[in-house]
Amino acid sequence: MTRPLRDRARQVTAVLTRHYPGATVTLTHQAPWELLVGAILASQCTDERVNRVTPGLFARFPDPLAMAGADQGELEQLIRSCGLYRSKARALRGTGRMVTERHGGAVPSTREELMALPGVGRKIANLIMGDAFGAQAIVVDTHCARISRLLGFTNSDKPSRIERDLEELVPQEAWTRWGHLMVAHGRVLCRARCRLCFECPVRLLCRYGMALDAGRVTEGGCV
């Protein structure tokens, strides 16, 4: 079963790459530190909202050293609209301090070092590895998890297992791109509340889409 799934995953990757040629990380950033801060702020918050907050934040605290010395109250006010602002402010200050003291002010590039930073789990670590340092790492967010299950590439709801399943199927050179394709597809066509299945370019490569065409499922596709 693995070989057919790998072939199908390769086809899905190719089709979606053509369909979303500009799919990339949607957090505005100019350097690894800015992407890291944006990713911490994006927890349970939209990238759009984060992108409205970060220009003012970076104008005030532009680097890890400045963030490490930020006043907690002032930082909370700057990021308040991102939600969970108290815990995020503590995470940003702690991350700034660790990056400054342990890594000489440079964001580390390995998963282990990244995950040791406050507010950074595997998803954020993979994002930084892939989009800041050019490594191949699959970011399993809600879009990736949901659509990968619909495609039939995983049956799990656990991010760590989904990541392992996708690493077995998706071409390694497309691991980072896969996460961006899932976000683009999830926002445009394969939406959580109204999937536009009959407009989907990978419907015939998708387990759910094939079941829909065969009449085995009747809900979920909005036409």
N, C-alpha and C positions, 0 to 999 in steps of 0.2 A: 504493500500500500504506500510505502514512503516514496518510491520513485514517481508514481503518478501525481502524488501531492506536490513533490518538488517541481515537476514539470508545470503543474498548474500554477504554483506560486511564482515561478519564473515568468509565465505568461501574464499573470495578473500584474506583476511588477512592471513588465514592459508596456502593457496597455495603459495602466494608470500613469506611468511616466510620460507617455505621449499625451494623455488627457490633461495632466496637470504639470506642464513643463516647468512652471515656476514654483513648484511646491518646495518650501524651505521653512526654516524656523521663523516663527512670526513674532518673536520677541526682538524688538529693536535693540541693537547693540553694536559697539565698535571694537570691543575687546573682550577676552574671556571673563574678566571681572564683571563687566556690565551684564553679560549673559547670565552669569552665576547669580547676581543680585536679582535680575529679572525673573529667573526661574524660581527662586525662593519666594518672591512676591506673588508668583502666579499660582501658588497652591490655593485651590478653591477660589480662584479669581480668573477672569478672562485676560488673555494676552492684551487685548485692546485696552482694557483698564490699566494694566501695568504700564503699557507704552505711554499712557497719558501722565503717569506718575513719575516715571524714571528721569525725564529731563530735569525737573526741579530737584529731584533727589541727588542726581550726579553733579548738578551745579553746586550743591551744598557739600556733598561728601563724595568726591570724585574717585577715590581710590581706597584700598583696604586700610591703610593707615588712618585716613580721615574717618572711615566708617567705624573703626575700632574705638576712636575717641569721641564718637557722636553722643550727644546727650539723649538718653532714652526717651524723654518726653518730647523733645523736638523731632526725633526720628519717627516716633509714633504718629505725630501730627502730619508729617510729610507723606506717610504711607497709609494713613487711616482708611482711605477709600478702597484699599485692596482687601480689607477684611483681615481678621486674626492679627491685627496690627501690633498688639503687645508682644505676642510670641514671635512674630516675624521680625520685629525690631530687635529683640534679644538675639535671634538667630543671626541677623545681619551684623550686629556688633561683635558677636562671638566669632563669626566666620572671618570678619575683617581682622580681628586680633590673631586668629590662628594662621591665616594666610601671611600676615605680617611677621609674626614671630617664628613660625615653623618653616615657612617657604620663601622667606625673603621678599614678600610682597607680590609674588607671582602665583597665580592660581595653579594648583597641581594638576597633573594630567592623568593620573592613574585612578582607577575606580576606588581602590582602597583608601587612598589619600583624600579623595573627594568626599567619600562617605563618612570620613572622620570629622568633617566640618559640620557645625551646627546647622540644622535645617536642610541637610542634604541627604536624601535617600538614593536608592539605586536609580530611580527614574531620572532625577536631576543629574546624577553622576554620569549616566549614559548620554544625556543631552549634551553636557559639557564635553565629554570625550569626543562625541561625534561632530558637534557643530563648532566647537572652539579649537579642537586639536586634530581633527581629520581622521579619527579612529572610526571603526565600524561598530556601532552599538545600537540596539533596538530600544527605543523608548516606548514603553507600554503605558499609554494613558487611556482614558475612557474610550476615545475613538478607536485606537488600535485594538484594545481588548474586544470591544463590541463587534467591529467589522471583521476581525480575524476569526471570531467565532462564527459569524454568518457565512464567511467564505468556506468554513470547514477546516481551517488550519489549526484549530485548537478547540478543545471542549472544556477548557478550564476557565475559572473566573479569578484565579490567583495570578497576579502579575509575574511572579518569578517563574511559574510553570508556563505561562503564555510566552514569555521571553525564550525559554528553552525550546518550546515547540516551534516557534518561528525561526530560531537559529538553525533548526534541523531542515527547514523547508525553503526559506527565503535565501537567495544568493547572497553570500557574505558581502560582496561588494555593494549590495543594496540595503544593508541593515539600517544604516542611518537614514537613507532615503525612504525606507518603508514607513517609518514613523510619520514623516512629513506627508507622504501620500495618504496615509490613513486619516490624518487631520483634515487635509484638503477634501478628501472624498466624504468624510463624515459631516463636513460643513455644507457641502454643495449638493450631494445626491443621496448618500447613505445616511440620512439624518436619523436621529434617535426616535423622533416622534412621527416622522412621515418619510419613509424611504421611497425614493423615486425609482423603484426597481426597473420599470420599463423604459427608463432613460439611461440606465446604468451600462457603461461600456464593458463591464466584466460580469454581467448577469449570467451568461452561459458558462462562466468559469467559477461561479459562486454556488456553494451548496444550497443556500437559501433560495437563490434565484432559480436554480434548476428545479428545486422542489416547487416553487411558485409556478413555473411553466408547466410542470407535470400535474398541477392541481392538488398536490399533497399538502399545501398550505394555502390559505385564502386571505390572510391578513398581513398587513405590514407594508404592502406596496401601494403608494399613492399615485394615481394616474390622472 
